[in-house]
C-alpha cells in the first residue's frame, strides 16, 4: 500500500509489517529514513519525498513576485478591479494552514506530543483570518477552483505543492513563475514536507510466495534510474542520493526554487499523533470560521486531539 508518511504512526491500525534493514539500499538518503522509522523499526520504503508548498505566479500579471504577505495590500485593489484574485489556494485545507503555523515557530506535533494550544497557533490563526479579511484570498476556494483560476489567468498567485509543478509548467509555459513562499512581516514561511511510503501488511509478509515479490518491488523503487524517472514524470524528489545529486547539479531556474523551498521545509513527524492533530485542527477550524477567537480555537483543537489520542493509545 502507498501511504503518506505522516500516517506511518498508525502502523498498528494498518497492520503494517516492519521491513528488514537489509532491504534498504546504502544509496538511500539518510534523511528519507526518518519518514519511515518509528519505535526502532522501519515501517515502509520511502518512494519519493517533497510534498512541500511553493508560490507560483503568472508573469502576465506579476512583474516581480512578492516576498512578504503585506505587499499584497498595495496590489489587491488593482487586481480585483480586473476581476483577478490576488492569491488562490484551498483555504480550508489544514496542510496549507500548517505553513502559517510553522511560520510563527509552532508545530502540530513536537517530540511526539500534540502541541496545538500555544501562542504560535493563536498567531497563525489570526494571520490566516487576516488573509481572508484583507481579501488576498477567497476563503471559499477549494483545490480545483484554485488551480482552475490560476490556469485561466484569474489569479495572480497560486500556492500549491511540488506535485502540481510539472502540470503547471505544461499548462502555463513561459507565463509560469516560481518563487519562495512570502514572509509574514519578518517571519520566514515554512511549508511542511513529507514522503510517500510503500508499505506491506503483515499477512502479505508472512506469505512465502509474496515476500520475495515484495522485496523485489522495494529494490526496484530504490534504483537510481527509477527514482530519476519518478522525478521527471512528476517533479517528485528522489530518495536515492545519487538521483537527488544528479537533479541538483544542473537545475532549471524553476527547479532551483523547487529544491530551495524543500530545504527550507519542515519534515512532518511520523508519530500517530500527527494524523490525530490533522483531524483536530480541521474540526477546530470549522468553529474558528464561525467567529470563535483564536485562543479559544487553539484550546478546543488541543482538547479534541488529546481525547482522540487517548483512544488511539488505549490498549
N, C-alpha and C positions, 0 to 999 in steps of 0.2 A: 504494500500500500504506500501511496505517496502522501506524506504528512508535512504540514508546516511545522517548522522546528519549535515554535512556541507551544505546540501541543504534545511534545515528547514527554512532558511531565505526567501525562495521563497514560503512561505505558501499561500500567496495571489494568485500567479500564479497557484498553485496546488489546490486551493480552499479547503485547509485543514480546518477542524473544530478543535477548541480548545477542549481539553478533560477536563472533570470536575475534580477538585482537589481531590475529594473523591475516584476517581478511582485508585489513586496511593497508593500502599501499604506502610505502615511505614517501611517495611523491604527493600524498595528500597534505594540504596545508594544515599546519597545527591549529591555526585559528578556527578552521572549519570543524574541528573535533569538538569544540565547546558547544556546538549546537546539538550534538547527539549524546554527550556524556552527562550522565546523571546517576547518582548513587554508585559511583565507581564502575559503571557499565556503559557500553555503547549500544544505544537502542535503535540504531539505524545507520544507513550510509548517506552522508550528505551528497546531494546530486548537483545542486547549484546554490549559489549564495547571492546576496544582494537584497532584493525586495525593499529597497530604500526609495524615499521620495525625492523628487527633484522639481525644479522650477523650469517649465517650458514657456516660451513666449513666441508671439507672432511678429516677425520682423517687419511686416507690412504695417503693424500698429504700434510697434515699440522700437525706438531707435537705440536707446540704452536701457538695459533692464534695471529694475530697482534693486537695491542692495539692502534696503530697510523697509519694513512694512509701512511706516509712517509716510514714506514718499508717495504712497498711493493717494493720499489726501489731495495732493495738487492735481493729479491727472484724472481722478474719478469723474468729476463733472463733465469734462470734455468727452471722455469715452462714453458715458451714459447718454450724452446728447446725440451721439452717433448710433445709439442702440447697441453698444458693446459693453459687456460685463468686464469689470477690471480683472478679477481672478475667478476661476472656477475649480471646484473640487467637490467630492461628496461630503458635504458639511457634517452629516450625521455619523460618518464612519470614524470610529474611535482610533483607528490606526493613524489617521491624519491628525486627529486631536493630540495623539501621543507625542507628535513632533513639537507641539506647543508646550506640553508638559516637560519634555526634556530641555526645551529652551530655557526654562526657569530653574533647571537643576533638579527636577523631580524624575521619578521613575515609577511605573505601576508596581514593580516588584524590586526590592532591594535586599540582596543576600538571602533570598528565599522567603522574605516576608512581603506581604501585600502592603504597600505604602501609598494610600490614596488620600488620607486625611492629613494634609500638611500645607504650609504656606505656598509651596510651588504649585500644587493643584489649584489653590484659590487664584493665584496669579494667572495660571494658564486658562482657567475658565473665564476669568474677567477679560483676558485678551481675546479669547475666542468669541465672547459676546460682542466685543468691540468691532471685530472684523465684519460682523453682521450688521451692527447698528450704524457703522460708517458706510455701509453699502459697498464694501470692497468685494463681498461675495454674496451670492444668492443663497440664503440658508436652506432653501427648499431644494437645492440642486442635488441630484443623485449622480452616481458614477457615469451612467450612459449619457445623461444630459450634459455633464461637464465636458466629456470627451467630444460629443457632437458639436457643442457650441464652439469649442476651440478649433476643431477641424473646419468648421464653416466660417471662421473669421468673426464669430460673435462674442469671443472672449479674448482679451489681450494676453492673459496669462493662464496657465494651467498647472496645477500641482498634481502630479501623477508619479507612478513608480517606474523603475527600470524595465518592468515587464511590458510597458507600453512604448518603450524607446524606439524599437525598430518600426513599428506600425506608424508612429508619428513621423519618423524620417521619411517613410514611404508616402504618407498622405500629404505632408506639408512641403516636402522638398526643400528648396532654398529659403523658404519663409520661416523654417523652424529655427528657433534659437534655444539654447540650453544654458541655464545659469544655476548657481548655487542658491539654496533657499535663503530668503532675505532674513536679516537680523530683526529682532523685536527691540527697538531702541538700540541699546548696546549689547544685547544678549544674542550670541550666535544661535542659529536654529539647528537643531539636531534631529534628523529622522531616525527612526529605529531601523534595524536591518535584521535579516534572518536567512533561513535556508529552507530548501525543500529536501526532505529526507525520505529515502526508500527504506521502509521497514518490513519486517516479516513476522507473521503470527507464530505463536508457539507451536500450534498444531502443524503448521507447514514445515517448521524447522525440525520437528520430530519425525517427519516423514523421510525415510531413507532415499526415496526416489526424488523427492522435491529438493532436498537440501543441496545437492551438487548443482542443480539448475539455479537456485537462489545465489549460491556462491559465484557461479559464472556471471550472473547478471550484475552482482556487486562489483566484480572485477572489471566488467565491461564499462560500467558507469564511471569508473575512476580513470580510465585511459585518457591520455593527453589529447588524442585526436577526437575522441567523443566529447570531451569537455570543450574543446575549441568549436566543434560543430554546434553544440548547445548554445554557446555564446553567439556565434554568427547567425544562428536562426532566431534567437530571441533576446540578445543582449543580456543574458543571464550569466552572471560572473562565475568563472570556473572555481572549483575547489582543488583542482590539480595545480600544484605550484608552478610546474613548467608551462602549463597553458596560461595561467594568470600572468606570468612573467612575459610570455610572448605577446599578449594583447596589450600589456603595459608599455612595451618597448616603443611602439610607433602608433599611438592612438590618434584618431582624428580630433579636431578641437572639441567636438561634441562628446566623443568618448572620454576625453581628458576630464571633462566636467563630471561625467558618469562615475569615473574612478575616484575623483577627488571627493565627491559627495559621499561615496561609500566609505572612504577612510574617515570621514567626519561623523559617520553614523554610529549609533549605539546598538550593539547586538542585543536582541531580545533574549531574556532568560528562558531557559527550557523547563524551569520548575512548573509543577502543576499549578502553582499559584498564579502563573501568567494567564492561563486560559480562564481562570476564575475572575481575575482582575478585569479582563476584557468585558465579560458579561456584566459585572457590577458597574463598570464605567458607562456602559451602554444604557442600562436601566436608570442610573443616576442622571445621566444627561437628558433623558426624557423629562424628568422633573425640572431640571435646570431650564429647559426651553419654556416651561410654563411660568417662569419668573422667580423660582426659588433662588436664594442667594448662593454665591459661590461657596461660602464657608459651610452652609447647611448641606449643599450638594456633596461636598467633599466628605462630610461626616456620614451622609447617607450611603455613598459609594463604599466607604470603609466598612460600615455596618453590614451591608449586603454581602460584601466579599468575605468578611470574617465568618458569617453564618454559613455560607456555601463551602468555605474551606474546611470548616469543622466537619461538615457532612462528608466531604470527599476523603478526609483523613480518618474518619471513623472506621474502626475495624469491622 
